């Protein structure tokens, strides 16, 4: 790719390999993403929630499993969580996202070093509306429920 979208500047930027310097905007006619995430979080699973187990605000929203980084140096590693993006009329309701389930890494030290205990990979919705999160590091499957 010769351009990337910078979620902080909210601009399409030219890649360094093509003359970009972090300030030079790409002039190409490319689609602006509906929502953007920081680099190296590694989104692996996507689930549009259709159940009724959770509060109404989650209905038709997107859950995304972030596998986490291992090569983000010199920045600390990041990811290892599940986020939620609210949707309205088939599109993200905002450009903001929120962490829904966290601490898969096993703590800040493990996140920082990229030695996470668990790495969210896949998502599924159960027949009762619960959400299942798979971990491809230790082979664990988590069930997330909501008690009213």
Backbone as ProteinMPNN parsed JSONL, in Angstrom:
{"seq_chain_A": "XXXXXXXXXXXXXXXXXXXXXXXXXXXXXXXXXXXXXXXXXXXXXXXXXXXXXXXXXXXXXXXXXXXXXXXXXXXXXXXXXXXXXXXXXXXXXXXXXXXXXXXXXXXXXXXXXXXXXXXXXXXXXXXXXXXXXXXXXXXXXXXXXXXX", "coords_chain_A": {"N_chain_A": [[0.831, -1.203, 0.0], [0.435, 2.241, -0.719], [-0.432, 4.257, 0.791], [-1.695, 5.231, 4.012], [-4.145, 5.367, 6.628], [-4.232, 7.776, 9.058], [-5.347, 7.633, 12.227], [-5.166, 9.516, 14.239], [-4.514, 12.032, 13.134], [-6.579, 12.01, 11.389], [-6.412, 11.698, 8.61], [-5.505, 10.71, 5.242], [-2.418, 9.407, 4.643], [0.782, 9.551, 3.008], [2.813, 6.727, 2.477], [6.063, 6.089, 3.909], [7.787, 4.723, 2.154], [7.051, 5.689, -0.266], [7.685, 8.329, -0.374], [6.527, 9.631, 1.771], [6.438, 11.387, 4.929], [5.208, 11.336, 7.349], [3.856, 13.649, 7.512], [3.078, 14.361, 5.027], [0.277, 14.412, 3.083], [-1.662, 11.942, 1.376], [-2.654, 12.178, -1.964], [-4.315, 10.659, -3.374], [-7.352, 9.305, -4.679], [-8.896, 7.731, -2.491], [-10.929, 5.646, -0.438], [-12.073, 6.844, 2.654], [-11.716, 5.317, 5.785], [-14.473, 3.949, 7.696], [-14.116, 3.649, 10.369], [-11.189, 3.695, 12.385], [-8.29, 2.028, 13.68], [-5.49, 1.863, 15.965], [-2.205, 1.004, 14.728], [-0.858, -2.342, 14.55], [-2.499, -3.698, 16.374], [-3.824, -5.893, 15.527], [-6.53, -6.991, 14.405], [-8.568, -9.806, 14.562], [-10.994, -11.234, 14.798], [-14.48, -10.769, 14.081], [-17.706, -9.832, 15.054], [-21.047, -9.265, 14.53], [-23.424, -8.309, 16.687], [-26.435, -9.889, 17.413], [-28.016, -10.755, 19.393], [-30.0, -10.86, 22.485], [-29.079, -10.83, 25.041], [-27.417, -8.915, 26.167], [-27.435, -5.382, 27.121], [-29.596, -3.133, 25.234], [-28.095, -1.303, 23.683], [-26.001, -2.696, 22.567], [-27.018, -4.181, 20.521], [-26.845, -5.123, 17.172], [-24.357, -3.979, 16.957], [-20.733, -4.017, 16.535], [-18.42, -6.402, 17.617], [-14.995, -6.79, 18.118], [-12.2, -8.838, 18.02], [-9.012, -8.354, 19.152], [-5.929, -9.505, 18.476], [-3.43, -8.73, 19.307], [-0.108, -7.278, 19.5], [3.309, -8.038, 18.561], [5.511, -6.999, 17.482], [5.991, -4.194, 17.705], [7.949, -2.462, 18.422], [9.809, 0.583, 18.675], [7.741, 1.128, 20.403], [5.538, 0.24, 23.149], [4.08, -3.034, 23.25], [0.722, -3.84, 22.188], [-2.866, -4.319, 22.354], [-4.616, -7.389, 22.617], [-7.307, -7.61, 23.492], [-10.944, -7.297, 23.477], [-13.012, -5.26, 21.582], [-15.791, -2.943, 21.335], [-17.91, -1.581, 18.889], [-20.374, 0.689, 18.404], [-23.194, 0.532, 16.213], [-25.28, 2.205, 13.825], [-27.905, 2.216, 11.574], [-26.515, 0.449, 9.886], [-23.879, 1.372, 9.868], [-20.836, 2.472, 11.548], [-21.656, 4.215, 14.497], [-20.173, 6.246, 15.465], [-16.777, 7.543, 15.43], [-15.449, 6.449, 17.463], [-14.349, 3.817, 19.62], [-14.74, 1.237, 22.092], [-13.164, -0.506, 24.783], [-14.23, -3.698, 25.47], [-13.783, -6.233, 26.657], [-11.023, -7.108, 28.57], [-7.579, -7.577, 29.682], [-6.588, -10.034, 28.826], [-3.964, -10.49, 28.36], [-2.646, -10.898, 30.758], [-1.577, -9.009, 32.378], [-0.001, -5.745, 32.79], [2.823, -5.789, 32.461], [3.217, -8.065, 30.891], [1.772, -7.369, 28.623], [3.226, -5.131, 27.739], [5.681, -6.301, 27.049], [4.963, -8.041, 25.074], [4.456, -10.666, 25.655], [1.995, -12.07, 26.041], [-0.38, -13.91, 27.978], [-2.797, -14.87, 26.961], [-4.428, -14.621, 23.79], [-6.857, -13.02, 22.163], [-8.812, -14.294, 19.508], [-10.972, -15.366, 17.904], [-14.553, -14.841, 17.575], [-17.851, -15.631, 18.681], [-21.396, -15.928, 18.757], [-23.527, -17.214, 21.17], [-26.473, -19.386, 21.39], [-28.033, -18.372, 23.442], [-27.388, -15.732, 23.461], [-25.033, -15.064, 24.666], [-21.513, -14.247, 24.463], [-18.764, -15.745, 22.918], [-15.274, -16.031, 23.195], [-12.409, -16.937, 21.56], [-9.091, -18.13, 22.205], [-6.009, -18.28, 20.786], [-3.562, -18.815, 21.835], [-3.366, -20.297, 24.228], [-5.428, -21.997, 23.84], [-7.891, -21.55, 25.013], [-11.385, -21.027, 25.604], [-13.528, -18.437, 26.179], [-16.52, -17.547, 27.863], [-18.74, -14.928, 27.731], [-21.165, -13.407, 29.562], [-24.198, -11.625, 30.344], [-25.777, -10.563, 33.188], [-28.907, -9.602, 34.062]], "CA_chain_A": [[0.0, 0.0, 0.0], [1.214, 3.474, -0.801], [-0.95, 5.227, 1.747], [-2.337, 4.691, 5.213], [-5.02, 6.337, 7.287], [-3.761, 8.117, 10.398], [-6.542, 7.922, 13.022], [-4.941, 10.676, 15.109], [-4.662, 13.219, 12.285], [-7.793, 11.81, 10.581], [-6.025, 11.996, 7.23], [-4.814, 9.685, 4.47], [-1.022, 9.823, 4.587], [1.662, 8.84, 2.089], [3.75, 5.814, 3.131], [7.462, 6.517, 3.778], [8.4, 4.091, 0.983], [6.626, 6.429, -1.448], [7.967, 9.741, -0.183], [5.847, 10.183, 2.938], [7.271, 11.722, 6.085], [4.313, 11.476, 8.492], [3.155, 14.933, 7.38], [2.635, 14.501, 3.638], [-0.996, 13.747, 2.815], [-1.82, 11.252, 0.098], [-3.617, 12.895, -2.806], [-5.036, 9.638, -4.124], [-8.781, 9.211, -4.406], [-9.128, 6.479, -1.772], [-12.038, 5.72, 0.515], [-11.726, 7.05, 4.057], [-12.358, 4.253, 6.561], [-15.584, 4.325, 8.574], [-13.511, 3.698, 11.702], [-9.783, 3.296, 12.296], [-7.674, 1.554, 14.913], [-4.034, 2.003, 15.941], [-1.463, -0.072, 14.086], [-0.317, -3.495, 15.268], [-3.407, -4.335, 17.335], [-4.132, -7.166, 14.873], [-7.908, -7.472, 14.512], [-8.694, -11.161, 14.013], [-12.367, -11.725, 14.788], [-15.526, -9.75, 13.996], [-19.04, -10.362, 15.314], [-22.151, -8.315, 14.642], [-24.255, -8.89, 17.735], [-27.871, -9.896, 17.128], [-28.705, -11.349, 20.537], [-30.739, -10.034, 23.444], [-28.523, -11.061, 26.375], [-26.774, -7.69, 26.63], [-28.293, -4.197, 26.977], [-30.022, -2.808, 23.865], [-27.094, -0.533, 22.93], [-25.091, -3.62, 21.891], [-27.729, -4.809, 19.399], [-26.347, -4.814, 15.821], [-23.02, -3.404, 17.012], [-19.63, -4.908, 16.173], [-17.377, -6.793, 18.561], [-13.784, -7.109, 17.365], [-11.143, -9.45, 18.831], [-7.666, -7.904, 18.782], [-4.957, -10.542, 18.797], [-2.285, -8.099, 19.966], [1.125, -7.111, 18.733], [4.56, -8.618, 19.043], [6.618, -6.341, 16.775], [5.656, -2.774, 17.649], [9.08, -1.725, 18.973], [10.151, 0.8, 20.08], [6.545, 1.354, 21.214], [5.127, -0.962, 23.88], [3.124, -3.872, 22.536], [-0.649, -3.434, 22.5], [-3.924, -5.197, 21.874], [-5.015, -8.431, 23.572], [-8.606, -7.296, 24.074], [-12.108, -7.274, 22.593], [-13.621, -3.929, 21.602], [-17.153, -2.811, 20.823], [-18.192, -0.405, 18.066], [-21.818, 0.796, 18.193], [-23.624, 0.771, 14.832], [-26.616, 2.732, 13.538], [-28.207, 2.162, 10.139], [-25.505, -0.315, 9.169], [-22.564, 2.033, 9.871], [-20.424, 2.883, 12.894], [-22.38, 5.394, 14.982], [-19.165, 7.236, 15.821], [-15.435, 7.049, 15.111], [-14.887, 5.981, 18.741], [-14.568, 2.428, 19.993], [-14.512, 1.046, 23.525], [-12.718, -1.832, 25.186], [-15.338, -4.455, 26.047], [-13.189, -7.265, 27.517], [-9.593, -6.796, 28.628], [-6.708, -8.349, 30.584], [-6.234, -11.346, 28.298], [-2.505, -10.62, 28.349], [-2.147, -11.35, 32.057], [-1.032, -7.876, 33.122], [0.684, -4.686, 32.037], [4.184, -6.203, 32.098], [3.144, -9.018, 29.778], [1.34, -6.612, 27.447], [4.343, -4.283, 27.303], [6.748, -7.107, 26.457], [4.454, -8.882, 23.996], [4.401, -12.059, 26.121], [0.639, -12.237, 26.57], [-0.825, -15.258, 28.324], [-3.897, -15.226, 26.066], [-4.559, -13.707, 22.65], [-8.171, -13.191, 21.543], [-8.689, -14.588, 18.082], [-12.265, -15.507, 17.248], [-15.755, -14.48, 18.327], [-19.09, -16.29, 18.274], [-22.552, -15.644, 19.601], [-24.243, -18.422, 21.551], [-27.92, -19.329, 21.196], [-28.649, -17.566, 24.511], [-26.93, -14.354, 23.319], [-23.701, -14.891, 25.253], [-20.441, -14.106, 23.48], [-17.623, -16.612, 23.147], [-14.005, -15.498, 22.693], [-11.378, -17.972, 21.52], [-7.706, -17.706, 22.433], [-5.172, -19.237, 20.065], [-2.281, -18.977, 22.512], [-3.484, -21.399, 25.188], [-6.554, -22.846, 23.471], [-9.0, -21.294, 25.929], [-12.589, -20.376, 25.092], [-14.191, -17.675, 27.242], [-17.929, -17.215, 27.656], [-19.088, -13.657, 28.369], [-22.615, -13.294, 29.726], [-24.685, -10.436, 31.04], [-26.872, -10.866, 34.101], [-29.742, -8.42, 34.266]], "C_chain_A": [[0.866, 1.252, 0.0], [0.642, 4.567, 0.083], [-1.518, 4.497, 2.952], [-3.208, 5.783, 5.802], [-4.514, 6.546, 8.702], [-4.979, 8.491, 11.249], [-6.38, 9.117, 13.959], [-5.14, 11.967, 14.311], [-5.959, 13.202, 11.477], [-7.552, 12.201, 9.121], [-5.411, 10.76, 6.581], [-3.393, 10.19, 4.232], [-0.231, 8.948, 3.617], [2.636, 7.973, 2.893], [5.184, 6.316, 2.928], [8.147, 5.956, 2.532], [8.081, 4.833, -0.313], [6.769, 7.931, -1.249], [7.273, 10.394, 0.998], [6.798, 10.424, 4.095], [6.436, 11.851, 7.364], [3.523, 12.77, 8.471], [2.534, 15.1, 5.993], [1.352, 13.692, 3.411], [-0.973, 13.071, 1.455], [-2.908, 11.97, -0.697], [-4.469, 11.937, -3.63], [-6.515, 9.633, -3.73], [-9.072, 7.842, -3.792], [-10.228, 6.693, -0.735], [-11.498, 5.911, 1.93], [-12.426, 5.969, 4.873], [-13.481, 4.789, 7.449], [-15.117, 4.435, 10.019], [-12.08, 3.186, 11.563], [-9.266, 2.911, 13.676], [-6.166, 1.759, 14.825], [-3.373, 0.789, 15.28], [-1.026, -1.15, 15.063], [-1.233, -4.072, 16.335], [-3.872, -5.692, 16.819], [-5.564, -7.637, 15.08], [-8.046, -8.834, 13.832], [-10.125, -11.652, 13.906], [-13.358, -10.581, 14.78], [-16.868, -10.431, 14.201], [-20.03, -9.214, 15.379], [-23.18, -8.955, 15.563], [-25.739, -8.761, 17.41], [-28.691, -10.434, 18.295], [-29.416, -10.333, 21.41], [-30.21, -10.17, 24.867], [-27.963, -9.777, 26.99], [-27.735, -6.511, 26.492], [-28.506, -3.823, 25.504], [-28.96, -2.074, 23.054], [-26.11, -1.423, 22.171], [-25.716, -4.257, 20.644], [-27.221, -4.241, 18.07], [-24.99, -4.11, 15.806], [-21.968, -4.454, 16.698], [-18.694, -5.139, 17.352], [-16.179, -7.223, 17.723], [-12.735, -7.652, 18.325], [-9.792, -8.986, 18.291], [-6.643, -8.87, 19.364], [-3.732, -9.988, 19.522], [-1.024, -8.142, 19.133], [2.283, -7.876, 19.353], [5.761, -7.886, 18.439], [6.392, -4.836, 16.642], [6.807, -1.889, 18.144], [9.415, -0.524, 18.092], [8.945, 1.09, 20.974], [6.234, 0.092, 22.016], [4.107, -1.748, 23.057], [1.707, -3.501, 22.983], [-1.634, -4.433, 21.918], [-4.363, -6.138, 22.973], [-6.329, -8.098, 24.265], [-9.701, -7.419, 23.021], [-12.724, -5.894, 22.71], [-15.049, -4.002, 21.063], [-17.266, -1.504, 20.058], [-19.709, -0.343, 17.866], [-22.136, 1.133, 16.734], [-25.03, 1.356, 14.813], [-26.803, 2.725, 12.03], [-27.096, 1.496, 9.328], [-24.124, 0.3, 9.101], [-22.148, 2.328, 11.305], [-21.117, 4.187, 13.288], [-21.438, 6.552, 15.28], [-17.812, 6.718, 15.362], [-14.721, 6.567, 16.371], [-15.215, 4.502, 18.933], [-14.239, 2.288, 21.465], [-14.036, -0.373, 23.795], [-13.874, -2.504, 25.918], [-14.828, -5.511, 27.026], [-11.676, -7.131, 27.421], [-8.87, -7.792, 29.535], [-6.44, -9.77, 30.106], [-4.725, -11.57, 28.387], [-1.957, -11.164, 29.659], [-1.503, -10.235, 32.849], [-0.235, -6.932, 32.253], [2.088, -5.091, 31.603], [4.181, -7.158, 30.906], [2.676, -8.332, 28.499], [2.517, -5.837, 26.876], [5.408, -5.09, 26.564], [6.278, -7.969, 25.287], [4.392, -10.35, 24.364], [3.036, -12.362, 26.748], [0.33, -13.698, 26.872], [-1.88, -15.752, 27.338], [-4.026, -14.168, 24.976], [-5.903, -13.947, 21.968], [-8.052, -13.343, 20.028], [-10.037, -14.62, 17.37], [-13.41, -15.146, 18.167], [-16.939, -15.261, 17.78], [-20.186, -15.899, 19.248], [-23.265, -16.955, 19.889], [-25.739, -18.272, 21.352], [-28.64, -18.501, 22.258], [-28.224, -16.101, 24.449], [-25.604, -14.075, 23.991], [-22.673, -14.779, 24.133], [-19.29, -15.019, 23.886], [-16.399, -15.996, 22.479], [-12.997, -16.633, 22.707], [-10.0, -17.338, 21.649], [-6.814, -18.721, 21.737], [-3.786, -19.395, 20.672], [-2.308, -20.189, 23.445], [-4.669, -22.314, 24.888], [-7.766, -22.691, 24.377], [-10.178, -20.685, 25.178], [-13.29, -19.741, 26.284], [-15.645, -17.446, 26.866], [-18.211, -15.934, 28.43], [-20.607, -13.535, 28.368], [-22.947, -11.995, 30.429], [-25.866, -10.855, 31.897], [-27.634, -9.597, 34.394], [-30.09, -8.237, 35.723]], "O_chain_A": [[1.909, 1.298, 0.652], [1.17, 5.678, 0.123], [-1.784, 3.296, 2.903], [-3.032, 6.966, 5.514], [-4.382, 5.587, 9.463], [-5.583, 9.541, 11.031], [-7.377, 9.671, 14.423], [-5.843, 12.877, 14.75], [-6.39, 14.228, 10.949], [-8.341, 12.909, 8.494], [-4.874, 9.884, 7.258], [-3.196, 11.273, 3.682], [-0.531, 7.769, 3.43], [3.214, 8.436, 3.877], [5.49, 6.904, 1.891], [8.984, 6.623, 1.925], [8.747, 4.638, -1.33], [6.06, 8.716, -1.879], [7.418, 11.599, 1.206], [7.825, 9.759, 4.227], [6.904, 12.415, 8.353], [2.633, 12.979, 9.296], [1.594, 15.872, 5.807], [1.339, 12.467, 3.528], [-0.351, 13.557, 0.51], [-3.955, 12.323, -0.154], [-5.251, 12.363, -4.481], [-6.869, 9.922, -2.587], [-9.451, 6.907, -4.497], [-10.416, 7.799, -0.229], [-10.572, 5.216, 2.347], [-13.616, 5.727, 4.673], [-13.441, 5.935, 7.896], [-15.657, 5.221, 10.797], [-11.799, 2.339, 10.715], [-9.742, 3.404, 14.698], [-5.617, 1.822, 13.725], [-3.927, -0.311, 15.281], [-0.848, -0.893, 16.254], [-0.774, -4.878, 17.145], [-4.273, -6.548, 17.607], [-5.802, -8.575, 15.842], [-7.684, -8.992, 12.666], [-10.438, -12.421, 12.997], [-13.119, -9.541, 15.394], [-17.145, -11.473, 13.606], [-19.875, -8.297, 16.185], [-23.735, -10.01, 15.257], [-26.238, -7.663, 17.162], [-29.912, -10.556, 18.201], [-29.438, -9.135, 21.128], [-30.833, -9.672, 25.804], [-28.035, -9.586, 28.204], [-28.753, -6.63, 25.81], [-27.692, -4.159, 24.644], [-28.931, -2.217, 21.832], [-25.456, -0.963, 21.235], [-25.003, -4.812, 19.808], [-27.178, -3.026, 17.878], [-24.525, -3.689, 14.746], [-22.275, -5.642, 16.607], [-18.237, -4.196, 17.998], [-16.333, -7.938, 16.733], [-12.414, -7.013, 19.327], [-9.471, -9.2, 17.122], [-6.52, -9.023, 20.579], [-3.073, -10.711, 20.27], [-0.892, -8.93, 18.196], [2.234, -8.298, 20.508], [6.9, -8.127, 18.84], [6.588, -4.275, 15.564], [6.635, -0.676, 18.267], [9.311, -0.618, 16.869], [9.107, 1.279, 22.18], [6.618, -1.006, 21.614], [3.363, -1.172, 22.263], [1.527, -2.909, 24.048], [-1.277, -5.279, 21.098], [-4.473, -5.738, 24.132], [-6.46, -8.276, 25.476], [-9.428, -7.619, 21.837], [-12.939, -5.405, 23.819], [-15.451, -4.978, 20.429], [-16.79, -0.46, 20.504], [-20.277, -1.226, 17.225], [-21.433, 1.922, 16.102], [-25.86, 1.046, 15.668], [-25.931, 3.189, 11.295], [-26.778, 1.93, 8.221], [-23.272, -0.185, 8.357], [-23.0, 2.426, 12.189], [-21.159, 5.14, 12.509], [-21.863, 7.706, 15.341], [-17.707, 5.565, 14.945], [-13.518, 6.306, 16.343], [-16.24, 4.012, 18.457], [-13.536, 3.127, 22.029], [-14.449, -1.32, 23.124], [-14.426, -1.949, 26.868], [-15.386, -5.666, 28.112], [-11.117, -7.051, 26.327], [-9.473, -8.718, 30.077], [-6.096, -10.63, 30.916], [-4.266, -12.709, 28.478], [-0.915, -11.819, 29.671], [-0.93, -10.495, 33.907], [0.157, -7.264, 31.135], [2.503, -4.77, 30.489], [5.036, -7.07, 30.025], [3.134, -8.675, 27.409], [2.775, -5.881, 25.673], [5.971, -4.623, 25.574], [7.097, -8.561, 24.586], [4.286, -11.201, 23.481], [2.962, -12.859, 27.872], [0.719, -14.601, 26.131], [-1.86, -16.913, 26.928], [-3.771, -12.985, 25.201], [-6.08, -14.95, 21.276], [-7.301, -12.627, 19.366], [-10.214, -13.966, 16.342], [-13.263, -15.144, 19.389], [-17.028, -15.523, 16.58], [-19.929, -15.581, 20.409], [-23.571, -17.719, 18.974], [-26.231, -17.16, 21.166], [-29.73, -17.985, 22.009], [-28.645, -15.304, 25.287], [-25.092, -12.96, 23.898], [-22.935, -15.171, 22.995], [-18.894, -15.059, 25.051], [-16.469, -15.505, 21.352], [-12.754, -17.231, 23.755], [-9.774, -16.19, 21.265], [-6.858, -19.906, 22.065], [-2.923, -20.045, 20.081], [-1.385, -21.002, 23.448], [-4.892, -23.295, 25.598], [-8.578, -23.609, 24.491], [-9.992, -19.921, 24.23], [-13.606, -20.411, 27.267], [-15.968, -17.185, 25.706], [-17.957, -15.856, 29.632], [-21.248, -13.557, 27.318], [-22.085, -11.354, 31.029], [-26.835, -11.429, 31.4], [-27.076, -8.629, 34.912], [-30.79, -7.288, 36.076]]}, "name": "protein", "num_of_chains": 1, "seq": "XXXXXXXXXXXXXXXXXXXXXXXXXXXXXXXXXXXXXXXXXXXXXXXXXXXXXXXXXXXXXXXXXXXXXXXXXXXXXXXXXXXXXXXXXXXXXXXXXXXXXXXXXXXXXXXXXXXXXXXXXXXXXXXXXXXXXXXXXXXXXXXXXXXX"}
